[in-house]
Amino acid sequence: MIKDFVKAALDEDVGRGDLYALVEPAVPASAKIIAKSDGVVAGEKYINVLAEMENITLEWHKRDTERFIKGEILLSMRADSHALLRCERTILDILLHASSIATLTSKFADIVKPYGVKLLDTRKTRPQLRVFEKYATRKGGAINHRMGLDDSLMIKDTHLKTIENLSEYIETARTKIPFTAKIEVETETFAAAKEAMKASCDIVMCDNMTPEEVKEVVEYRNEHYPHILLEASGNISLATIESYAKTGVDAISSGSMIHQANWIDLSMKMD
């Protein structure tokens, strides 16, 4: 899958061929990827595959999950000049995209770590980039939520509009979905959270609730259904995530780690 991904990315940029290579023969060359801002590395796994395809020798100075500061060299490369210059933009785009997500994710992870709360990503990813973007959140310190609809059964507000009896639906679902699949119910009020717990779900999502409302759900869960997991979600940002981490929930999910990630600055320089 990774090989197909990087090949498609390179083909998109090269098109019918690199016109530069028509002018002069290739010569031995080397280059470096240099950080022009601070961040966290992600993308190594993908760049390694591309380098193998294009006969580029790599020396990583900073690896996936490692932090870097402006001015540091992340990667040294050796190949013929045609290969390096043909792959320049693809290498940078992969590193920039993944590292930018990992960098923002690490800021979220640093905040929740003292509270022992799991940081989760969401399915709010760019089409065809879910595996890649969720790989990047992992490198920044998050845990993947569902990769798709087949991972677990999440009953969202839209689903609930079609369900007359939640308890009966969940009971039936247990006989049809895989034994290992969890059932999560999205709730927006304390009353709805109580109903979801009573219906014997595995996870209750407290969606768009205030920290005070989430704390009330946590206290009720602890007293009556300690085996059920609680997830806080809905417009959670760097500014608000700590207030949710303090409530005692098991996990906090945020799509912001992906869709709000601003690109860091990296550059390739030929030696």
KOLDREN-608977 format. One line per field, with one value per residue: residue in three letters; x, y, z of N, C-alpha, C in turn; chain. Coordinates in steps of 0.1 Angstrom, whole numbers, plus 5000, padded with zeros to 4 digits. Layout:
N
resn <- [Ala,...]
n_xx <- [X,...]
n_yy <- [Y,...]
n_zz <- [Z,...]
ca_xx <- [X,...]
ca_yy <- [Y,...]
ca_zz <- [Z,...]
c_xx <- [X,...]
c_yy <- [Y,...]
c_zz <- [Z,...]
chain <- [A,...]
// end
This chain:
271
resn <- [Met,Ile,Lys,Asp,Phe,Val,Lys,Ala,Ala,Leu,Asp,Glu,Asp,Val,Gly,Arg,Gly,Asp,Leu,Tyr,Ala,Leu,Val,Glu,Pro,Ala,Val,Pro,Ala,Ser,Ala,Lys,Ile,Ile,Ala,Lys,Ser,Asp,Gly,Val,Val,Ala,Gly,Glu,Lys,Tyr,Ile,Asn,Val,Leu,Ala,Glu,Met,Glu,Asn,Ile,Thr,Leu,Glu,Trp,His,Lys,Arg,Asp,Thr,Glu,Arg,Phe,Ile,Lys,Gly,Glu,Ile,Leu,Leu,Ser,Met,Arg,Ala,Asp,Ser,His,Ala,Leu,Leu,Arg,Cys,Glu,Arg,Thr,Ile,Leu,Asp,Ile,Leu,Leu,His,Ala,Ser,Ser,Ile,Ala,Thr,Leu,Thr,Ser,Lys,Phe,Ala,Asp,Ile,Val,Lys,Pro,Tyr,Gly,Val,Lys,Leu,Leu,Asp,Thr,Arg,Lys,Thr,Arg,Pro,Gln,Leu,Arg,Val,Phe,Glu,Lys,Tyr,Ala,Thr,Arg,Lys,Gly,Gly,Ala,Ile,Asn,His,Arg,Met,Gly,Leu,Asp,Asp,Ser,Leu,Met,Ile,Lys,Asp,Thr,His,Leu,Lys,Thr,Ile,Glu,Asn,Leu,Ser,Glu,Tyr,Ile,Glu,Thr,Ala,Arg,Thr,Lys,Ile,Pro,Phe,Thr,Ala,Lys,Ile,Glu,Val,Glu,Thr,Glu,Thr,Phe,Ala,Ala,Ala,Lys,Glu,Ala,Met,Lys,Ala,Ser,Cys,Asp,Ile,Val,Met,Cys,Asp,Asn,Met,Thr,Pro,Glu,Glu,Val,Lys,Glu,Val,Val,Glu,Tyr,Arg,Asn,Glu,His,Tyr,Pro,His,Ile,Leu,Leu,Glu,Ala,Ser,Gly,Asn,Ile,Ser,Leu,Ala,Thr,Ile,Glu,Ser,Tyr,Ala,Lys,Thr,Gly,Val,Asp,Ala,Ile,Ser,Ser,Gly,Ser,Met,Ile,His,Gln,Ala,Asn,Trp,Ile,Asp,Leu,Ser,Met,Lys,Met,Asp]
n_xx <- [5008,5019,5040,5025,5012,5034,5045,5023,5022,5047,5045,5024,5037,5059,5048,5049,5076,5107,5117,5141,5160,5164,5182,5209,5234,5231,5248,5269,5254,5245,5224,5206,5179,5167,5156,5135,5119,5106,5097,5081,5092,5077,5070,5091,5089,5076,5092,5115,5106,5102,5128,5141,5128,5138,5165,5180,5202,5199,5205,5193,5190,5173,5146,5114,5089,5107,5118,5126,5146,5147,5170,5183,5196,5176,5178,5201,5210,5220,5225,5221,5220,5197,5178,5176,5167,5144,5128,5126,5104,5083,5094,5097,5070,5057,5071,5066,5037,5031,5048,5039,5013,5021,5035,5016,4999,5016,5016,4990,4992,5012,4998,4977,4990,4999,4976,4969,4952,4939,4948,4930,4926,4904,4879,4880,4895,4915,4902,4913,4937,4936,4950,4976,4975,4966,4987,5005,4995,4998,5026,5029,5020,4994,4966,4951,4917,4887,4895,4878,4844,4841,4856,4846,4813,4799,4773,4759,4744,4730,4724,4709,4685,4672,4667,4645,4645,4671,4684,4674,4684,4712,4714,4707,4727,4749,4748,4754,4776,4812,4828,4849,4844,4837,4810,4800,4783,4772,4766,4748,4739,4735,4714,4711,4735,4733,4712,4725,4745,4729,4718,4738,4762,4797,4813,4808,4804,4809,4797,4803,4798,4801,4830,4821,4797,4806,4821,4801,4789,4811,4813,4788,4792,4813,4802,4780,4785,4812,4827,4824,4837,4846,4845,4855,4845,4843,4847,4871,4900,4934,4933,4913,4915,4928,4910,4891,4906,4909,4886,4883,4877,4883,4894,4901,4890,4900,4896,4911,4938,4945,4930,4935,4962,4989,5013,5047,5081,5103,5133,5150,5184,5210,5242]
n_yy <- [4988,5013,5015,5018,5042,5061,5059,5068,5094,5104,5099,5117,5142,5140,5134,5131,5130,5143,5173,5186,5165,5160,5176,5176,5151,5127,5132,5122,5130,5148,5157,5176,5175,5202,5217,5245,5254,5245,5212,5179,5148,5129,5105,5091,5063,5062,5077,5061,5039,5052,5060,5035,5027,5045,5043,5058,5067,5069,5088,5091,5117,5126,5107,5092,5104,5118,5150,5181,5211,5244,5247,5223,5193,5170,5148,5132,5127,5106,5101,5098,5129,5133,5116,5126,5153,5148,5136,5155,5173,5155,5140,5162,5170,5148,5146,5171,5172,5149,5154,5179,5173,5155,5173,5191,5173,5164,5185,5185,5160,5164,5180,5164,5142,5142,5135,5110,5104,5090,5101,5105,5103,5112,5103,5124,5130,5137,5127,5096,5098,5088,5066,5074,5100,5092,5077,5097,5110,5091,5091,5115,5111,5103,5080,5058,5062,5048,5033,5030,5023,4997,4990,4993,4996,5025,5044,5071,5104,5107,5081,5074,5085,5067,5046,5029,5017,5017,4998,4973,4974,4974,4949,4932,4938,4927,4901,4901,4917,4915,4895,4908,4935,4967,4986,5018,5047,5078,5107,5136,5148,5145,5129,5113,5100,5084,5067,5054,5040,5023,5008,4991,4996,4997,5019,5053,5082,5115,5141,5173,5183,5204,5207,5205,5192,5168,5159,5153,5131,5113,5109,5096,5073,5061,5054,5037,5022,5012,4997,5007,5026,5061,5087,5119,5144,5167,5197,5201,5218,5230,5249,5241,5214,5206,5211,5192,5169,5169,5159,5132,5114,5086,5089,5113,5127,5143,5160,5181,5178,5169,5183,5209,5213,5233,5237,5230,5242,5231,5224,5214,5211,5211,5197]
n_zz <- [5000,5008,4989,4966,4971,4974,4948,4932,4941,4932,4905,4899,4901,4883,4859,4824,4823,4836,4826,4830,4830,4804,4794,4805,4812,4840,4871,4899,4931,4961,4989,5014,5038,5054,5085,5087,5106,5139,5149,5147,5136,5109,5085,5077,5071,5047,5030,5030,5015,4990,4984,4981,4958,4940,4940,4960,4984,5019,5049,5080,5102,5121,5134,5128,5151,5165,5179,5164,5158,5144,5118,5121,5105,5090,5073,5052,5018,4990,4955,4920,4902,4887,4899,4925,4921,4907,4926,4946,4953,4959,4981,4999,5002,5013,5038,5048,5050,5067,5089,5098,5108,5128,5144,5154,5166,5187,5204,5215,5227,5246,5264,5275,5286,5314,5327,5321,5300,5270,5238,5209,5173,5145,5120,5103,5078,5049,5017,5005,5019,5044,5058,5057,5070,5095,5103,5106,5129,5148,5150,5163,5188,5193,5195,5172,5163,5150,5118,5098,5089,5094,5116,5143,5158,5157,5170,5159,5162,5139,5132,5154,5149,5134,5150,5171,5196,5216,5233,5224,5198,5202,5215,5194,5176,5188,5180,5154,5146,5144,5170,5184,5180,5192,5206,5203,5215,5205,5224,5236,5258,5294,5301,5278,5278,5301,5292,5271,5285,5301,5280,5275,5260,5249,5249,5256,5239,5248,5233,5222,5247,5277,5298,5324,5322,5311,5333,5351,5338,5340,5367,5372,5356,5370,5393,5386,5362,5359,5341,5315,5289,5285,5262,5253,5230,5201,5188,5202,5212,5213,5232,5249,5256,5279,5300,5295,5298,5326,5336,5340,5320,5298,5273,5247,5217,5187,5157,5150,5150,5126,5105,5112,5111,5104,5079,5085,5080,5057,5039,5009,5002,4979,4980]
ca_xx <- [5000,5028,5046,5015,5010,5045,5046,5013,5026,5058,5040,5016,5046,5068,5040,5054,5090,5113,5123,5155,5168,5166,5192,5223,5234,5231,5261,5267,5250,5240,5215,5201,5166,5170,5144,5134,5111,5106,5086,5083,5094,5069,5071,5103,5085,5072,5104,5123,5101,5105,5142,5144,5123,5146,5180,5185,5208,5195,5210,5184,5196,5161,5137,5100,5086,5117,5116,5138,5145,5151,5184,5188,5195,5168,5180,5211,5207,5229,5220,5225,5214,5184,5169,5174,5159,5131,5121,5127,5091,5076,5100,5094,5056,5054,5076,5059,5024,5031,5055,5030,5003,5027,5039,5004,4995,5024,5012,4978,4996,5019,4989,4969,4998,4999,4963,4967,4941,4943,4945,4925,4923,4891,4878,4880,4908,4913,4899,4924,4948,4934,4960,4988,4973,4965,5001,5012,4990,5005,5040,5029,5017,4980,4962,4941,4903,4884,4901,4866,4831,4842,4864,4837,4800,4796,4760,4760,4731,4722,4719,4698,4672,4666,4666,4634,4648,4686,4688,4671,4693,4725,4713,4707,4740,4759,4747,4757,4789,4823,4829,4858,4841,4831,4799,4801,4772,4774,4755,4751,4734,4737,4703,4714,4747,4727,4705,4735,4751,4718,4717,4750,4773,4810,4819,4799,4810,4803,4799,4799,4794,4810,4838,4813,4788,4814,4825,4789,4788,4822,4809,4777,4798,4822,4793,4770,4789,4827,4834,4821,4847,4841,4853,4850,4848,4835,4853,4881,4912,4946,4929,4902,4917,4932,4898,4884,4915,4908,4873,4884,4874,4893,4900,4896,4893,4899,4900,4919,4952,4948,4925,4940,4976,4996,5026,5059,5089,5115,5139,5161,5196,5220,5256]
ca_yy <- [5000,5024,5016,5024,5056,5070,5058,5077,5108,5107,5100,5130,5153,5138,5135,5123,5129,5155,5180,5189,5154,5159,5186,5172,5137,5127,5132,5119,5142,5146,5167,5175,5182,5211,5223,5259,5257,5234,5202,5164,5140,5118,5103,5083,5050,5064,5082,5049,5031,5059,5059,5022,5026,5054,5041,5069,5063,5078,5088,5099,5123,5126,5097,5093,5107,5127,5164,5189,5226,5251,5247,5210,5185,5158,5137,5133,5118,5105,5095,5106,5142,5132,5110,5136,5164,5143,5132,5165,5178,5144,5138,5173,5171,5137,5149,5183,5168,5141,5161,5190,5167,5150,5184,5196,5162,5163,5196,5179,5149,5169,5185,5153,5131,5141,5131,5096,5103,5086,5110,5098,5110,5109,5100,5136,5130,5140,5115,5088,5100,5084,5058,5083,5110,5086,5073,5109,5113,5082,5096,5127,5107,5099,5066,5058,5058,5039,5036,5030,5019,4983,4988,4992,5001,5038,5048,5086,5111,5104,5067,5073,5090,5056,5035,5032,5012,5015,4986,4962,4975,4969,4935,4925,4941,4918,4888,4903,4923,4906,4894,4917,4948,4974,4994,5032,5055,5093,5114,5151,5152,5136,5119,5104,5092,5074,5058,5046,5030,5013,4999,4981,4998,4996,5032,5064,5095,5128,5149,5187,5187,5212,5199,5203,5181,5155,5154,5147,5118,5105,5105,5087,5061,5055,5048,5027,5014,5014,4989,5014,5037,5074,5095,5133,5148,5178,5210,5202,5225,5231,5258,5235,5200,5203,5211,5179,5158,5169,5154,5118,5106,5077,5093,5125,5126,5156,5160,5192,5174,5167,5194,5223,5214,5242,5232,5235,5247,5222,5227,5205,5219,5203,5199]
ca_zz <- [5000,5009,4976,4956,4975,4970,4934,4927,4944,4923,4891,4898,4899,4872,4846,4813,4824,4841,4815,4834,4827,4790,4790,4808,4818,4855,4878,4914,4938,4975,4993,5027,5042,5066,5091,5088,5118,5148,5147,5150,5123,5105,5070,5074,5066,5033,5023,5028,5003,4978,4982,4976,4944,4931,4943,4967,4997,5029,5063,5088,5115,5130,5129,5131,5165,5172,5177,5158,5159,5132,5115,5122,5094,5093,5064,5041,5006,4979,4944,4908,4902,4881,4908,4936,4917,4903,4938,4956,4958,4965,4994,5008,5005,5022,5051,5053,5054,5079,5101,5103,5116,5140,5152,5161,5175,5199,5213,5222,5235,5258,5274,5282,5291,5328,5332,5318,5291,5257,5227,5197,5161,5141,5106,5095,5070,5034,5009,5000,5027,5058,5064,5058,5080,5108,5106,5111,5143,5157,5153,5171,5201,5194,5192,5161,5165,5139,5105,5089,5094,5097,5128,5154,5155,5164,5168,5160,5163,5127,5133,5165,5143,5127,5160,5180,5209,5216,5240,5215,5187,5207,5218,5181,5170,5194,5174,5140,5143,5149,5185,5189,5177,5203,5202,5209,5213,5206,5232,5237,5271,5305,5300,5267,5282,5310,5284,5264,5295,5304,5269,5275,5250,5254,5250,5255,5235,5252,5222,5223,5261,5284,5307,5336,5318,5310,5346,5356,5332,5345,5381,5371,5351,5380,5404,5382,5351,5358,5330,5303,5286,5282,5253,5251,5216,5197,5188,5212,5207,5222,5243,5258,5258,5293,5308,5293,5304,5340,5340,5343,5308,5294,5260,5241,5203,5181,5143,5148,5148,5111,5096,5116,5111,5095,5074,5090,5069,5054,5026,5004,4997,4972,4985]
c_xx <- [5009,5035,5037,5013,5021,5047,5036,5017,5037,5053,5032,5025,5055,5060,5047,5070,5096,5121,5138,5164,5171,5178,5207,5223,5235,5246,5258,5264,5246,5232,5211,5187,5169,5157,5145,5124,5111,5095,5089,5083,5083,5070,5083,5099,5082,5084,5114,5119,5104,5119,5147,5140,5132,5161,5186,5190,5205,5203,5201,5191,5185,5151,5123,5098,5096,5115,5128,5135,5150,5166,5190,5187,5187,5173,5191,5208,5218,5223,5225,5216,5199,5174,5166,5165,5145,5122,5120,5113,5083,5081,5096,5079,5052,5059,5069,5045,5024,5037,5046,5019,5009,5031,5027,4999,5003,5021,4999,4983,5004,5009,4981,4977,4998,4987,4960,4955,4946,4939,4942,4923,4908,4891,4877,4894,4905,4911,4912,4937,4947,4945,4973,4986,4972,4979,5008,5007,4997,5019,5041,5024,5002,4978,4951,4927,4900,4891,4889,4854,4831,4850,4856,4824,4798,4782,4759,4745,4723,4717,4708,4685,4664,4663,4655,4638,4663,4690,4685,4681,4707,4725,4714,4721,4750,4759,4751,4771,4800,4824,4838,4855,4833,4819,4800,4788,4775,4762,4759,4745,4736,4726,4706,4726,4742,4720,4714,4742,4741,4716,4728,4759,4786,4817,4808,4808,4802,4806,4794,4794,4805,4818,4830,4803,4794,4818,4813,4787,4799,4818,4798,4783,4805,4813,4785,4776,4804,4834,4832,4832,4840,4851,4847,4854,4840,4841,4864,4894,4923,4942,4920,4905,4920,4920,4890,4893,4913,4895,4873,4880,4886,4901,4893,4900,4891,4904,4909,4934,4956,4943,4929,4955,4982,5010,5037,5068,5102,5120,5149,5172,5206,5234,5265]
c_yy <- [5013,5026,5022,5038,5065,5070,5068,5091,5112,5109,5113,5141,5152,5139,5126,5123,5143,5161,5183,5178,5152,5167,5182,5158,5138,5126,5128,5132,5138,5158,5165,5181,5189,5217,5238,5264,5244,5224,5188,5157,5130,5117,5094,5070,5051,5069,5070,5041,5039,5059,5046,5021,5034,5053,5053,5064,5073,5077,5097,5104,5125,5116,5100,5095,5116,5142,5171,5204,5232,5251,5233,5203,5172,5146,5141,5123,5118,5097,5102,5119,5141,5127,5120,5147,5160,5141,5143,5169,5167,5141,5149,5173,5160,5141,5161,5179,5160,5148,5172,5185,5162,5161,5189,5186,5162,5174,5192,5169,5153,5174,5174,5143,5131,5136,5116,5093,5099,5097,5103,5108,5107,5105,5112,5138,5133,5127,5109,5089,5095,5076,5066,5093,5104,5080,5085,5112,5104,5086,5108,5124,5103,5084,5067,5054,5049,5043,5037,5024,5004,4980,4985,4998,5014,5042,5064,5091,5108,5090,5066,5077,5078,5044,5038,5028,5008,5002,4974,4962,4969,4954,4927,4927,4931,4904,4889,4908,4913,4906,4904,4932,4955,4982,5007,5040,5070,5099,5128,5156,5141,5125,5109,5095,5081,5063,5048,5036,5019,5003,4990,4983,4997,5009,5043,5076,5107,5138,5163,5191,5196,5203,5196,5192,5168,5150,5148,5133,5108,5100,5095,5073,5054,5048,5036,5018,5016,5007,4997,5025,5050,5082,5109,5137,5160,5191,5212,5207,5225,5240,5252,5221,5197,5202,5198,5168,5158,5162,5139,5109,5097,5081,5106,5124,5140,5155,5171,5189,5172,5179,5208,5224,5223,5236,5239,5239,5238,5226,5217,5214,5209,5207,5205]
c_zz <- [5000,4995,4966,4959,4970,4955,4927,4929,4935,4909,4889,4895,4887,4859,4836,4814,4829,4830,4818,4829,4812,4786,4793,4814,4833,4860,4893,4922,4953,4979,5008,5029,5055,5071,5091,5099,5127,5145,5152,5137,5121,5090,5067,5067,5051,5025,5020,5016,4990,4974,4976,4961,4935,4933,4949,4981,5008,5042,5071,5100,5125,5125,5133,5147,5171,5169,5171,5160,5146,5130,5115,5108,5097,5085,5054,5030,4996,4968,4931,4908,4897,4891,4920,4932,4912,4915,4949,4962,4964,4979,5004,5012,5014,5036,5057,5058,5067,5091,5107,5112,5129,5149,5160,5171,5188,5209,5221,5232,5248,5269,5282,5289,5307,5334,5328,5308,5277,5247,5215,5185,5157,5126,5097,5089,5056,5027,5004,5009,5042,5065,5066,5069,5094,5112,5112,5126,5152,5160,5162,5185,5203,5191,5181,5167,5153,5126,5095,5096,5099,5110,5141,5150,5164,5160,5170,5161,5151,5127,5143,5159,5137,5137,5170,5194,5209,5222,5231,5203,5191,5209,5205,5175,5175,5187,5159,5137,5148,5164,5191,5187,5188,5197,5210,5206,5215,5214,5234,5250,5282,5304,5289,5270,5292,5302,5277,5273,5298,5293,5267,5264,5257,5257,5248,5251,5240,5242,5224,5237,5267,5293,5320,5334,5317,5324,5353,5351,5338,5359,5381,5367,5362,5390,5399,5371,5349,5347,5316,5301,5282,5273,5252,5237,5213,5199,5199,5206,5217,5234,5253,5262,5273,5302,5307,5299,5319,5345,5344,5332,5305,5281,5255,5226,5197,5166,5140,5145,5134,5104,5101,5116,5100,5091,5081,5078,5068,5041,5022,4998,4991,4978,4974]
chain <- [A,A,A,A,A,A,A,A,A,A,A,A,A,A,A,A,A,A,A,A,A,A,A,A,A,A,A,A,A,A,A,A,A,A,A,A,A,A,A,A,A,A,A,A,A,A,A,A,A,A,A,A,A,A,A,A,A,A,A,A,A,A,A,A,A,A,A,A,A,A,A,A,A,A,A,A,A,A,A,A,A,A,A,A,A,A,A,A,A,A,A,A,A,A,A,A,A,A,A,A,A,A,A,A,A,A,A,A,A,A,A,A,A,A,A,A,A,A,A,A,A,A,A,A,A,A,A,A,A,A,A,A,A,A,A,A,A,A,A,A,A,A,A,A,A,A,A,A,A,A,A,A,A,A,A,A,A,A,A,A,A,A,A,A,A,A,A,A,A,A,A,A,A,A,A,A,A,A,A,A,A,A,A,A,A,A,A,A,A,A,A,A,A,A,A,A,A,A,A,A,A,A,A,A,A,A,A,A,A,A,A,A,A,A,A,A,A,A,A,A,A,A,A,A,A,A,A,A,A,A,A,A,A,A,A,A,A,A,A,A,A,A,A,A,A,A,A,A,A,A,A,A,A,A,A,A,A,A,A,A,A,A,A,A,A,A,A,A,A,A,A]
// end
